[in-house]
Every structure is written in structure tokens, then in C-alpha cells.
Amino acid sequence: MKAIVHTRYGGPEVLSLGEAPLPKTGEDEILVKVHASSVTTADWRMRAAAFPPALWLPGRLMTGLFRPRHAIPGGEFAGRVVETGRAVRRFKPGDSVFGFSGHGANAEFLAIREDACVAPSPASLSFAEAAALPFGGLAALVFLRDFARVSPGQDVLVVGATGGVGSYAVQIARALGARVTAVCSAANGWLARDLGAEDVIDYHTESPLDRPRRYDVVFDTVGAMNVPASRAILKPGGLFLPLNFSLPEIYHALRGRMFGGPRVHIGVNADRAEDLETLAEMVWNGQLRPVIDRIYPLQDVPDAHAYVQRRHRKGAVVITTATGAAPAALPSEGVMPGLVAEPVPHGICLQV
């Protein structure tokens, strides 16, 4: 099968299209023909071993100390089941599925355990749209619903509100009943409002600290805010929730738990099938829709990595793996960057 492979850490140039063995399906696994996958912030960080200094060694131990432990990158995927192990009960050949595998998705086929982070795809979505959901959607759901316990009437500030996680955080916070203020560029303000933000702060010209408004939760999805800054804009008892963290955030989180004071929560979301099913239900209820910035063919994954690494994407960057994987998700030829193309009711595709 065709797959993107890399055998060393480095820039996008270490990635190349090659041949890899077809995955063998274990008795509790399904074999998925991957129609669409993605490139996320986590993907480029693992490719480059770009971890915060304090987390460099744990990161390398996780991904491979001297070279990548997994040769095929890519975590998000959507496709169709083509084979099942003899012990599989949840799925059958022909089922459309989506999920998060952690690695191996930038390929034509993927084997994954049936009890892993995989679920039936929302029927209303194309493969490209389904593949755009798991990484950002799962992080936003768990951080806001479980870690922050966002409730109706609360004020939530989302920093990086149109990125790979932020675009879902705005929608999920709104679905949980919160009033959302988005921090993004003025150029993306229309998107943040379209996703449900009541107010937008252009980080080029203004800071949340310049405003008198205070928040119950500050969810920083891009690492742009520190603990002291969050204190100035949080209500009494409010929570600072950084998606990316290093030693200062860890220190403040532990100090707050031991001695009281400003609340900081450090966590990593688990990837669970039941949370994927929640995302699918939210799509069905009209509370959540995928946001796709660009779509690349499999052979152009290095270009997709270079684009994502610039850290200015809007929503997901999707990789189409199979021929004709998701033509409905592609905007018509000539759509200008920044304009919305809505090929299906639930999706937004911004640019190819």
C-alpha cells in the first residue's frame, strides 16, 4: 500500500511517499480503507521532536528516543471497514468509520482495535469532514466538558478560536450553554462569529487584558497566554485551561492544588470511542460542524506539514488518501481564500 513514511526526525522534507506492508488484522481489529486523514499540530511536533524543553525527554521516550518509533504518521482518519477480525462485534465490512489512531493514518489502509478510538461516521458528513473532527473535537470536548465543567451562563474565553482545536472549542462551549469570546485575527473574526462566538478580540490590535470583562474559563489552545495574564481576566474561582503546557503551568497547577489560589488545570485528553460518539451526536443535532482549511492529496503531506507548522490554519488540514475520497467536500474551482464554501449543510471548507 502507499503511505507516507519517515525514519528520522526533522523538517517536512523527512516525509516521503513510499510503499508499506498492508497491515495485518488481529482477531480484535478492523482493517479500514482510509479515504481521508489529516495533519495536525501534534503530527508536526512528533515529526520534528519539537517538544517544550521540560518535556523533551518524556516526548522522545514516547515517540522514539533516537528515531521515530512509528514510521507512518497521521492520527485522524475516516474510511470504510474492509475486513474484521474473528472476535470483532462492533463493526462489519462496509461500515463507514472515523477515529483517532495516534499514528499510521497517512496511508491507504489502517488496522485498529475495535475497542480503540473509532466509531461510526456521522451519516451527513463526507469522509474528509469526518476526518477533520477527532483531534480538535475530542480535545475541545474533554477540556471544556470534563476538565472545566463548563455550565450554562458561564463566560468562556477561547484563545486561538479558529485553529484546529479552537474552532471546535467555540462550538462546544456554546453547546454547553456558555457565552463565548474568541481571540483570533480580525481576518478570521467572521469565522469565529459564525461558529458561535458572541464577541471577538483581534489579537493583532488588542489584548483580553485591555477589556473589563472577566471570564469563568480561559481556554488557551495555542500557548499564547501565561498564568499571570490569565489571573487578571478570570473571575474569582475561575479556571485557566492551557492546552499546551510546560514547567510554569505545571508549577502553578500543583501550587494551586496544594495551597489554594488561582486555579490552573493541566491535563491530556484520553481518546475514547464514547467521546467520538458524542461528537457525532452533536453533529446530528446541529451543534457541531467540521471546519476544513485545506485539503491535500496523500503525496503532498510534506506541504501540509509545512503549512500546519506555520500555525495559522483555520480548522483542520485534511489529506485525501483514496481516489475520489470526498469530492463533495472540495470547493468548486476558483473559490477565493477566505470565502466559505458549504458543499454539505454541516461542513465548512475554506480553501484548497
Contacts in CASP RR format, 6 or more apart in sequence:
PFRMAT RR
TARGET T0000
AUTHOR 0000-0000-0000
METHOD contacts of the structure
MODEL  1
MKAIVHTRYGGPEVLSLGEAPLPKTGEDEILVKVHASSVTTADWRMRAAA
FPPALWLPGRLMTGLFRPRHAIPGGEFAGRVVETGRAVRRFKPGDSVFGF
SGHGANAEFLAIREDACVAPSPASLSFAEAAALPFGGLAALVFLRDFARV
SPGQDVLVVGATGGVGSYAVQIARALGARVTAVCSAANGWLARDLGAEDV
IDYHTESPLDRPRRYDVVFDTVGAMNVPASRAILKPGGLFLPLNFSLPEI
YHALRGRMFGGPRVHIGVNADRAEDLETLAEMVWNGQLRPVIDRIYPLQD
VPDAHAYVQRRHRKGAVVITTATGAAPAALPSEGVMPGLVAEPVPHGICL
QV
1 19 0 8 1.000
1 20 0 8 1.000
1 21 0 8 1.000
1 22 0 8 1.000
1 107 0 8 1.000
1 108 0 8 1.000
1 109 0 8 1.000
2 17 0 8 1.000
2 18 0 8 1.000
2 19 0 8 1.000
2 20 0 8 1.000
2 107 0 8 1.000
2 108 0 8 1.000
2 298 0 8 1.000
3 17 0 8 1.000
3 18 0 8 1.000
3 19 0 8 1.000
3 20 0 8 1.000
3 72 0 8 1.000
3 104 0 8 1.000
3 106 0 8 1.000
3 107 0 8 1.000
3 108 0 8 1.000
4 15 0 8 1.000
4 16 0 8 1.000
4 17 0 8 1.000
4 18 0 8 1.000
4 72 0 8 1.000
4 73 0 8 1.000
4 74 0 8 1.000
4 106 0 8 1.000
4 107 0 8 1.000
4 298 0 8 1.000
4 301 0 8 1.000
5 15 0 8 1.000
5 16 0 8 1.000
5 17 0 8 1.000
5 18 0 8 1.000
5 20 0 8 1.000
5 71 0 8 1.000
5 72 0 8 1.000
6 14 0 8 1.000
6 15 0 8 1.000
6 16 0 8 1.000
6 47 0 8 1.000
6 68 0 8 1.000
6 71 0 8 1.000
6 73 0 8 1.000
7 14 0 8 1.000
7 67 0 8 1.000
7 68 0 8 1.000
7 71 0 8 1.000
8 14 0 8 1.000
8 67 0 8 1.000
8 68 0 8 1.000
9 47 0 8 1.000
9 48 0 8 1.000
9 49 0 8 1.000
9 67 0 8 1.000
9 68 0 8 1.000
10 47 0 8 1.000
10 48 0 8 1.000
10 49 0 8 1.000
11 47 0 8 1.000
11 48 0 8 1.000
11 305 0 8 1.000
12 44 0 8 1.000
12 47 0 8 1.000
12 302 0 8 1.000
12 303 0 8 1.000
12 305 0 8 1.000
12 306 0 8 1.000
12 309 0 8 1.000
13 302 0 8 1.000
14 47 0 8 1.000
15 47 0 8 1.000
15 73 0 8 1.000
15 301 0 8 1.000
15 302 0 8 1.000
15 305 0 8 1.000
16 302 0 8 1.000
17 298 0 8 1.000
17 299 0 8 1.000
17 301 0 8 1.000
20 71 0 8 1.000
20 72 0 8 1.000
20 107 0 8 1.000
22 109 0 8 1.000
23 31 0 8 1.000
23 109 0 8 1.000
23 110 0 8 1.000
23 111 0 8 1.000
24 111 0 8 1.000
25 31 0 8 1.000
25 83 0 8 1.000
25 84 0 8 1.000
25 85 0 8 1.000
25 111 0 8 1.000
26 85 0 8 1.000
26 111 0 8 1.000
27 85 0 8 1.000
27 86 0 8 1.000
27 87 0 8 1.000
27 88 0 8 1.000
28 85 0 8 1.000
28 87 0 8 1.000
28 88 0 8 1.000
28 113 0 8 1.000
28 114 0 8 1.000
28 115 0 8 1.000
29 84 0 8 1.000
29 85 0 8 1.000
29 88 0 8 1.000
29 111 0 8 1.000
29 112 0 8 1.000
29 113 0 8 1.000
29 114 0 8 1.000
30 81 0 8 1.000
30 83 0 8 1.000
30 84 0 8 1.000
30 85 0 8 1.000
30 88 0 8 1.000
30 91 0 8 1.000
30 97 0 8 1.000
30 111 0 8 1.000
30 112 0 8 1.000
30 113 0 8 1.000
30 114 0 8 1.000
30 118 0 8 1.000
31 81 0 8 1.000
31 82 0 8 1.000
31 83 0 8 1.000
31 84 0 8 1.000
31 109 0 8 1.000
31 110 0 8 1.000
31 111 0 8 1.000
32 77 0 8 1.000
32 79 0 8 1.000
32 80 0 8 1.000
32 81 0 8 1.000
32 82 0 8 1.000
32 97 0 8 1.000
32 109 0 8 1.000
32 110 0 8 1.000
32 111 0 8 1.000
32 112 0 8 1.000
32 118 0 8 1.000
33 79 0 8 1.000
33 80 0 8 1.000
33 81 0 8 1.000
33 82 0 8 1.000
33 108 0 8 1.000
33 109 0 8 1.000
33 322 0 8 1.000
34 77 0 8 1.000
34 78 0 8 1.000
34 79 0 8 1.000
34 105 0 8 1.000
34 107 0 8 1.000
34 108 0 8 1.000
34 109 0 8 1.000
34 110 0 8 1.000
34 321 0 8 1.000
34 322 0 8 1.000
35 78 0 8 1.000
35 79 0 8 1.000
35 80 0 8 1.000
35 127 0 8 1.000
35 128 0 8 1.000
35 131 0 8 1.000
35 320 0 8 1.000
35 321 0 8 1.000
35 322 0 8 1.000
35 324 0 8 1.000
35 325 0 8 1.000
35 326 0 8 1.000
36 77 0 8 1.000
36 78 0 8 1.000
36 79 0 8 1.000
36 126 0 8 1.000
36 127 0 8 1.000
36 128 0 8 1.000
36 130 0 8 1.000
36 131 0 8 1.000
36 318 0 8 1.000
36 319 0 8 1.000
36 320 0 8 1.000
36 321 0 8 1.000
36 322 0 8 1.000
36 325 0 8 1.000
36 326 0 8 1.000
37 74 0 8 1.000
37 75 0 8 1.000
37 76 0 8 1.000
37 77 0 8 1.000
37 78 0 8 1.000
37 105 0 8 1.000
37 106 0 8 1.000
37 107 0 8 1.000
37 131 0 8 1.000
37 318 0 8 1.000
37 319 0 8 1.000
37 321 0 8 1.000
38 74 0 8 1.000
38 75 0 8 1.000
38 76 0 8 1.000
38 77 0 8 1.000
38 105 0 8 1.000
38 131 0 8 1.000
38 132 0 8 1.000
38 135 0 8 1.000
38 316 0 8 1.000
38 317 0 8 1.000
38 318 0 8 1.000
38 319 0 8 1.000
39 73 0 8 1.000
39 74 0 8 1.000
39 106 0 8 1.000
39 296 0 8 1.000
39 301 0 8 1.000
39 304 0 8 1.000
39 305 0 8 1.000
39 307 0 8 1.000
39 308 0 8 1.000
39 317 0 8 1.000
39 319 0 8 1.000
40 74 0 8 1.000
40 75 0 8 1.000
40 76 0 8 1.000
40 135 0 8 1.000
40 136 0 8 1.000
40 164 0 8 1.000
40 308 0 8 1.000
40 316 0 8 1.000
40 317 0 8 1.000
41 164 0 8 1.000
41 308 0 8 1.000
41 311 0 8 1.000
42 75 0 8 1.000
42 135 0 8 1.000
43 73 0 8 1.000
43 74 0 8 1.000
43 75 0 8 1.000
43 305 0 8 1.000
43 308 0 8 1.000
44 50 0 8 1.000
44 305 0 8 1.000
44 308 0 8 1.000
44 309 0 8 1.000
45 51 0 8 1.000
46 63 0 8 1.000
46 68 0 8 1.000
46 73 0 8 1.000
47 68 0 8 1.000
47 73 0 8 1.000
47 305 0 8 1.000
48 309 0 8 1.000
49 56 0 8 1.000
49 59 0 8 1.000
49 60 0 8 1.000
49 63 0 8 1.000
51 58 0 8 1.000
51 59 0 8 1.000
51 60 0 8 1.000
52 244 0 8 1.000
52 245 0 8 1.000
52 246 0 8 1.000
52 247 0 8 1.000
53 246 0 8 1.000
54 246 0 8 1.000
54 247 0 8 1.000
54 250 0 8 1.000
55 246 0 8 1.000
63 69 0 8 1.000
63 70 0 8 1.000
70 103 0 8 1.000
70 104 0 8 1.000
72 103 0 8 1.000
72 104 0 8 1.000
72 105 0 8 1.000
72 106 0 8 1.000
72 107 0 8 1.000
73 103 0 8 1.000
73 104 0 8 1.000
73 105 0 8 1.000
73 106 0 8 1.000
73 301 0 8 1.000
74 101 0 8 1.000
74 102 0 8 1.000
74 103 0 8 1.000
74 104 0 8 1.000
74 105 0 8 1.000
74 106 0 8 1.000
75 100 0 8 1.000
75 101 0 8 1.000
75 102 0 8 1.000
75 103 0 8 1.000
75 104 0 8 1.000
75 105 0 8 1.000
75 106 0 8 1.000
75 134 0 8 1.000
75 135 0 8 1.000
76 98 0 8 1.000
76 99 0 8 1.000
76 100 0 8 1.000
76 105 0 8 1.000
76 131 0 8 1.000
76 132 0 8 1.000
76 133 0 8 1.000
76 134 0 8 1.000
76 135 0 8 1.000
76 316 0 8 1.000
77 98 0 8 1.000
77 99 0 8 1.000
77 100 0 8 1.000
77 101 0 8 1.000
77 105 0 8 1.000
77 110 0 8 1.000
77 131 0 8 1.000
78 96 0 8 1.000
78 97 0 8 1.000
78 98 0 8 1.000
78 99 0 8 1.000
78 121 0 8 1.000
78 127 0 8 1.000
78 128 0 8 1.000
78 129 0 8 1.000
78 130 0 8 1.000
78 131 0 8 1.000
79 96 0 8 1.000
79 97 0 8 1.000
79 98 0 8 1.000
79 121 0 8 1.000
79 127 0 8 1.000
79 130 0 8 1.000
79 131 0 8 1.000
79 322 0 8 1.000
80 94 0 8 1.000
80 95 0 8 1.000
80 96 0 8 1.000
80 97 0 8 1.000
81 91 0 8 1.000
81 92 0 8 1.000
81 93 0 8 1.000
81 94 0 8 1.000
81 95 0 8 1.000
81 96 0 8 1.000
81 97 0 8 1.000
82 93 0 8 1.000
82 94 0 8 1.000
82 109 0 8 1.000
83 93 0 8 1.000
84 91 0 8 1.000
84 92 0 8 1.000
84 93 0 8 1.000
84 114 0 8 1.000
88 114 0 8 1.000
89 114 0 8 1.000
90 114 0 8 1.000
90 115 0 8 1.000
91 97 0 8 1.000
91 114 0 8 1.000
91 118 0 8 1.000
91 120 0 8 1.000
95 120 0 8 1.000
96 120 0 8 1.000
96 121 0 8 1.000
96 123 0 8 1.000
96 127 0 8 1.000
96 130 0 8 1.000
97 118 0 8 1.000
97 119 0 8 1.000
97 120 0 8 1.000
97 121 0 8 1.000
98 118 0 8 1.000
98 119 0 8 1.000
98 120 0 8 1.000
98 121 0 8 1.000
98 122 0 8 1.000
98 127 0 8 1.000
98 130 0 8 1.000
98 131 0 8 1.000
98 133 0 8 1.000
98 134 0 8 1.000
98 276 0 8 1.000
99 117 0 8 1.000
99 118 0 8 1.000
99 119 0 8 1.000
99 134 0 8 1.000
99 276 0 8 1.000
100 117 0 8 1.000
100 118 0 8 1.000
100 134 0 8 1.000
100 135 0 8 1.000
100 138 0 8 1.000
100 271 0 8 1.000
100 276 0 8 1.000
101 110 0 8 1.000
101 112 0 8 1.000
101 116 0 8 1.000
101 117 0 8 1.000
101 118 0 8 1.000
102 271 0 8 1.000
104 110 0 8 1.000
106 298 0 8 1.000
106 301 0 8 1.000
106 319 0 8 1.000
106 321 0 8 1.000
107 321 0 8 1.000
108 298 0 8 1.000
108 321 0 8 1.000
108 322 0 8 1.000
112 118 0 8 1.000
115 273 0 8 1.000
116 271 0 8 1.000
116 273 0 8 1.000
117 134 0 8 1.000
117 138 0 8 1.000
117 271 0 8 1.000
117 272 0 8 1.000
117 273 0 8 1.000
117 275 0 8 1.000
117 276 0 8 1.000
118 273 0 8 1.000
118 276 0 8 1.000
119 273 0 8 1.000
119 276 0 8 1.000
119 277 0 8 1.000
119 280 0 8 1.000
120 277 0 8 1.000
120 280 0 8 1.000
121 127 0 8 1.000
121 130 0 8 1.000
121 280 0 8 1.000
122 130 0 8 1.000
122 280 0 8 1.000
122 283 0 8 1.000
122 284 0 8 1.000
122 346 0 8 1.000
124 283 0 8 1.000
124 284 0 8 1.000
124 344 0 8 1.000
124 345 0 8 1.000
124 346 0 8 1.000
125 133 0 8 1.000
125 283 0 8 1.000
125 290 0 8 1.000
125 344 0 8 1.000
125 346 0 8 1.000
125 347 0 8 1.000
126 326 0 8 1.000
126 328 0 8 1.000
126 329 0 8 1.000
126 343 0 8 1.000
126 344 0 8 1.000
127 325 0 8 1.000
127 326 0 8 1.000
127 329 0 8 1.000
128 292 0 8 1.000
128 295 0 8 1.000
128 318 0 8 1.000
128 320 0 8 1.000
128 325 0 8 1.000
128 326 0 8 1.000
128 329 0 8 1.000
128 330 0 8 1.000
129 290 0 8 1.000
129 292 0 8 1.000
129 326 0 8 1.000
129 329 0 8 1.000
129 344 0 8 1.000
129 346 0 8 1.000
129 347 0 8 1.000
130 290 0 8 1.000
131 316 0 8 1.000
131 318 0 8 1.000
131 319 0 8 1.000
132 290 0 8 1.000
132 291 0 8 1.000
132 292 0 8 1.000
132 315 0 8 1.000
132 316 0 8 1.000
132 318 0 8 1.000
133 168 0 8 1.000
133 276 0 8 1.000
133 279 0 8 1.000
133 283 0 8 1.000
133 288 0 8 1.000
133 290 0 8 1.000
133 316 0 8 1.000
134 271 0 8 1.000
134 276 0 8 1.000
134 279 0 8 1.000
135 164 0 8 1.000
135 165 0 8 1.000
135 316 0 8 1.000
136 164 0 8 1.000
136 165 0 8 1.000
136 166 0 8 1.000
136 167 0 8 1.000
136 168 0 8 1.000
136 316 0 8 1.000
137 165 0 8 1.000
137 168 0 8 1.000
137 172 0 8 1.000
137 279 0 8 1.000
137 288 0 8 1.000
138 269 0 8 1.000
138 271 0 8 1.000
138 272 0 8 1.000
138 275 0 8 1.000
138 276 0 8 1.000
138 279 0 8 1.000
139 165 0 8 1.000
139 168 0 8 1.000
139 221 0 8 1.000
139 243 0 8 1.000
139 269 0 8 1.000
140 165 0 8 1.000
140 166 0 8 1.000
140 168 0 8 1.000
140 169 0 8 1.000
140 171 0 8 1.000
140 172 0 8 1.000
140 173 0 8 1.000
140 221 0 8 1.000
141 168 0 8 1.000
141 172 0 8 1.000
141 269 0 8 1.000
141 275 0 8 1.000
141 278 0 8 1.000
141 279 0 8 1.000
142 269 0 8 1.000
142 270 0 8 1.000
142 275 0 8 1.000
143 169 0 8 1.000
143 219 0 8 1.000
143 241 0 8 1.000
143 243 0 8 1.000
143 267 0 8 1.000
143 269 0 8 1.000
144 150 0 8 1.000
144 156 0 8 1.000
144 169 0 8 1.000
144 172 0 8 1.000
144 173 0 8 1.000
144 176 0 8 1.000
144 217 0 8 1.000
144 219 0 8 1.000
144 241 0 8 1.000
145 172 0 8 1.000
145 176 0 8 1.000
146 269 0 8 1.000
147 241 0 8 1.000
147 265 0 8 1.000
147 267 0 8 1.000
148 156 0 8 1.000
148 217 0 8 1.000
148 219 0 8 1.000
148 239 0 8 1.000
148 241 0 8 1.000
148 265 0 8 1.000
150 156 0 8 1.000
150 173 0 8 1.000
150 176 0 8 1.000
150 177 0 8 1.000
150 178 0 8 1.000
150 216 0 8 1.000
150 217 0 8 1.000
151 176 0 8 1.000
151 177 0 8 1.000
151 178 0 8 1.000
152 176 0 8 1.000
152 177 0 8 1.000
152 178 0 8 1.000
153 177 0 8 1.000
153 178 0 8 1.000
153 179 0 8 1.000
154 177 0 8 1.000
154 178 0 8 1.000
154 179 0 8 1.000
154 216 0 8 1.000
154 217 0 8 1.000
155 178 0 8 1.000
155 179 0 8 1.000
155 181 0 8 1.000
155 213 0 8 1.000
155 214 0 8 1.000
155 215 0 8 1.000
155 216 0 8 1.000
155 217 0 8 1.000
155 235 0 8 1.000
156 173 0 8 1.000
156 178 0 8 1.000
156 179 0 8 1.000
156 180 0 8 1.000
156 181 0 8 1.000
156 215 0 8 1.000
156 216 0 8 1.000
156 217 0 8 1.000
156 218 0 8 1.000
156 219 0 8 1.000
157 180 0 8 1.000
157 181 0 8 1.000
157 183 0 8 1.000
157 208 0 8 1.000
157 215 0 8 1.000
157 217 0 8 1.000
157 218 0 8 1.000
157 219 0 8 1.000
157 233 0 8 1.000
158 166 0 8 1.000
158 169 0 8 1.000
158 170 0 8 1.000
158 173 0 8 1.000
158 180 0 8 1.000
158 181 0 8 1.000
158 182 0 8 1.000
158 183 0 8 1.000
158 197 0 8 1.000
158 219 0 8 1.000
158 221 0 8 1.000
159 183 0 8 1.000
159 208 0 8 1.000
159 218 0 8 1.000
159 219 0 8 1.000
159 220 0 8 1.000
159 221 0 8 1.000
159 222 0 8 1.000
159 223 0 8 1.000
159 224 0 8 1.000
159 225 0 8 1.000
160 166 0 8 1.000
160 182 0 8 1.000
160 183 0 8 1.000
160 184 0 8 1.000
160 220 0 8 1.000
160 221 0 8 1.000
160 222 0 8 1.000
160 224 0 8 1.000
161 167 0 8 1.000
161 169 0 8 1.000
161 170 0 8 1.000
161 180 0 8 1.000
161 182 0 8 1.000
161 183 0 8 1.000
161 184 0 8 1.000
161 188 0 8 1.000
161 192 0 8 1.000
161 195 0 8 1.000
161 197 0 8 1.000
161 200 0 8 1.000
161 221 0 8 1.000
162 170 0 8 1.000
162 182 0 8 1.000
162 184 0 8 1.000
162 185 0 8 1.000
162 188 0 8 1.000
162 189 0 8 1.000
162 191 0 8 1.000
162 192 0 8 1.000
162 195 0 8 1.000
162 291 0 8 1.000
162 314 0 8 1.000
162 315 0 8 1.000
163 184 0 8 1.000
163 221 0 8 1.000
163 222 0 8 1.000
163 291 0 8 1.000
163 313 0 8 1.000
163 314 0 8 1.000
163 315 0 8 1.000
164 221 0 8 1.000
164 291 0 8 1.000
164 313 0 8 1.000
164 314 0 8 1.000
164 315 0 8 1.000
164 316 0 8 1.000
165 221 0 8 1.000
165 243 0 8 1.000
166 219 0 8 1.000
166 221 0 8 1.000
166 315 0 8 1.000
167 191 0 8 1.000
167 195 0 8 1.000
167 291 0 8 1.000
167 314 0 8 1.000
167 315 0 8 1.000
168 288 0 8 1.000
168 291 0 8 1.000
169 219 0 8 1.000
169 221 0 8 1.000
170 180 0 8 1.000
170 182 0 8 1.000
170 192 0 8 1.000
170 195 0 8 1.000
170 196 0 8 1.000
170 197 0 8 1.000
171 195 0 8 1.000
171 196 0 8 1.000
171 282 0 8 1.000
171 287 0 8 1.000
171 288 0 8 1.000
171 289 0 8 1.000
172 282 0 8 1.000
172 287 0 8 1.000
172 288 0 8 1.000
173 180 0 8 1.000
173 217 0 8 1.000
173 219 0 8 1.000
174 180 0 8 1.000
174 195 0 8 1.000
174 196 0 8 1.000
174 197 0 8 1.000
174 287 0 8 1.000
175 282 0 8 1.000
175 287 0 8 1.000
175 288 0 8 1.000
178 216 0 8 1.000
178 217 0 8 1.000
179 198 0 8 1.000
180 196 0 8 1.000
180 197 0 8 1.000
180 198 0 8 1.000
180 199 0 8 1.000
181 197 0 8 1.000
181 198 0 8 1.000
181 199 0 8 1.000
181 200 0 8 1.000
181 201 0 8 1.000
181 208 0 8 1.000
181 213 0 8 1.000
181 215 0 8 1.000
182 189 0 8 1.000
182 192 0 8 1.000
182 193 0 8 1.000
182 195 0 8 1.000
182 197 0 8 1.000
182 199 0 8 1.000
182 200 0 8 1.000
182 201 0 8 1.000
183 200 0 8 1.000
183 201 0 8 1.000
183 203 0 8 1.000
183 208 0 8 1.000
183 224 0 8 1.000
184 191 0 8 1.000
184 192 0 8 1.000
184 200 0 8 1.000
184 201 0 8 1.000
184 202 0 8 1.000
184 203 0 8 1.000
185 202 0 8 1.000
185 203 0 8 1.000
185 204 0 8 1.000
186 200 0 8 1.000
186 202 0 8 1.000
186 204 0 8 1.000
186 205 0 8 1.000
187 338 0 8 1.000
188 314 0 8 1.000
189 197 0 8 1.000
189 200 0 8 1.000
189 202 0 8 1.000
191 291 0 8 1.000
191 314 0 8 1.000
191 348 0 8 1.000
191 350 0 8 1.000
192 200 0 8 1.000
193 200 0 8 1.000
194 340 0 8 1.000
194 348 0 8 1.000
195 291 0 8 1.000
199 213 0 8 1.000
201 207 0 8 1.000
201 208 0 8 1.000
201 211 0 8 1.000
203 224 0 8 1.000
208 218 0 8 1.000
208 225 0 8 1.000
208 233 0 8 1.000
209 229 0 8 1.000
209 232 0 8 1.000
209 233 0 8 1.000
211 233 0 8 1.000
213 233 0 8 1.000
214 233 0 8 1.000
214 234 0 8 1.000
214 235 0 8 1.000
215 233 0 8 1.000
215 234 0 8 1.000
215 235 0 8 1.000
215 238 0 8 1.000
216 234 0 8 1.000
216 235 0 8 1.000
216 237 0 8 1.000
216 238 0 8 1.000
216 239 0 8 1.000
217 238 0 8 1.000
217 239 0 8 1.000
217 241 0 8 1.000
218 225 0 8 1.000
218 230 0 8 1.000
218 233 0 8 1.000
218 234 0 8 1.000
218 239 0 8 1.000
218 240 0 8 1.000
218 241 0 8 1.000
219 241 0 8 1.000
219 243 0 8 1.000
220 230 0 8 1.000
220 240 0 8 1.000
220 241 0 8 1.000
220 242 0 8 1.000
220 243 0 8 1.000
220 244 0 8 1.000
221 243 0 8 1.000
222 243 0 8 1.000
222 244 0 8 1.000
222 311 0 8 1.000
223 242 0 8 1.000
223 243 0 8 1.000
223 244 0 8 1.000
225 240 0 8 1.000
225 242 0 8 1.000
226 248 0 8 1.000
227 240 0 8 1.000
227 248 0 8 1.000
227 249 0 8 1.000
227 252 0 8 1.000
227 262 0 8 1.000
227 264 0 8 1.000
230 240 0 8 1.000
230 262 0 8 1.000
230 264 0 8 1.000
231 240 0 8 1.000
231 262 0 8 1.000
234 240 0 8 1.000
234 262 0 8 1.000
237 263 0 8 1.000
238 262 0 8 1.000
238 263 0 8 1.000
239 263 0 8 1.000
239 264 0 8 1.000
239 265 0 8 1.000
240 262 0 8 1.000
240 263 0 8 1.000
240 264 0 8 1.000
240 265 0 8 1.000
241 264 0 8 1.000
241 265 0 8 1.000
242 249 0 8 1.000
242 264 0 8 1.000
242 266 0 8 1.000
245 253 0 8 1.000
245 266 0 8 1.000
245 267 0 8 1.000
249 264 0 8 1.000
249 266 0 8 1.000
250 266 0 8 1.000
252 262 0 8 1.000
252 264 0 8 1.000
253 264 0 8 1.000
253 265 0 8 1.000
253 266 0 8 1.000
255 261 0 8 1.000
256 262 0 8 1.000
256 263 0 8 1.000
256 264 0 8 1.000
279 288 0 8 1.000
282 288 0 8 1.000
283 289 0 8 1.000
283 290 0 8 1.000
283 346 0 8 1.000
286 346 0 8 1.000
289 346 0 8 1.000
289 347 0 8 1.000
289 348 0 8 1.000
290 316 0 8 1.000
290 346 0 8 1.000
290 347 0 8 1.000
290 348 0 8 1.000
291 314 0 8 1.000
291 315 0 8 1.000
291 316 0 8 1.000
291 347 0 8 1.000
291 348 0 8 1.000
291 350 0 8 1.000
292 315 0 8 1.000
292 316 0 8 1.000
292 317 0 8 1.000
292 318 0 8 1.000
292 329 0 8 1.000
292 347 0 8 1.000
292 348 0 8 1.000
292 349 0 8 1.000
292 350 0 8 1.000
293 313 0 8 1.000
293 314 0 8 1.000
293 315 0 8 1.000
293 316 0 8 1.000
293 317 0 8 1.000
293 350 0 8 1.000
293 351 0 8 1.000
294 304 0 8 1.000
294 307 0 8 1.000
294 313 0 8 1.000
294 317 0 8 1.000
294 318 0 8 1.000
294 350 0 8 1.000
294 351 0 8 1.000
294 352 0 8 1.000
295 317 0 8 1.000
295 318 0 8 1.000
295 319 0 8 1.000
295 320 0 8 1.000
295 326 0 8 1.000
295 329 0 8 1.000
295 330 0 8 1.000
295 349 0 8 1.000
295 352 0 8 1.000
296 303 0 8 1.000
296 304 0 8 1.000
296 317 0 8 1.000
296 318 0 8 1.000
296 319 0 8 1.000
296 320 0 8 1.000
297 319 0 8 1.000
297 320 0 8 1.000
298 319 0 8 1.000
298 320 0 8 1.000
298 321 0 8 1.000
301 319 0 8 1.000
304 317 0 8 1.000
304 319 0 8 1.000
307 313 0 8 1.000
307 317 0 8 1.000
308 317 0 8 1.000
314 350 0 8 1.000
315 350 0 8 1.000
318 326 0 8 1.000
318 329 0 8 1.000
320 326 0 8 1.000
328 343 0 8 1.000
328 344 0 8 1.000
329 343 0 8 1.000
329 344 0 8 1.000
329 347 0 8 1.000
329 349 0 8 1.000
330 343 0 8 1.000
330 349 0 8 1.000
330 352 0 8 1.000
331 341 0 8 1.000
331 343 0 8 1.000
331 349 0 8 1.000
331 351 0 8 1.000
331 352 0 8 1.000
332 341 0 8 1.000
335 341 0 8 1.000
335 351 0 8 1.000
335 352 0 8 1.000
337 350 0 8 1.000
337 351 0 8 1.000
338 350 0 8 1.000
338 351 0 8 1.000
339 350 0 8 1.000
340 348 0 8 1.000
340 349 0 8 1.000
340 350 0 8 1.000
341 348 0 8 1.000
341 349 0 8 1.000
341 350 0 8 1.000
342 348 0 8 1.000
342 349 0 8 1.000
343 349 0 8 1.000
END
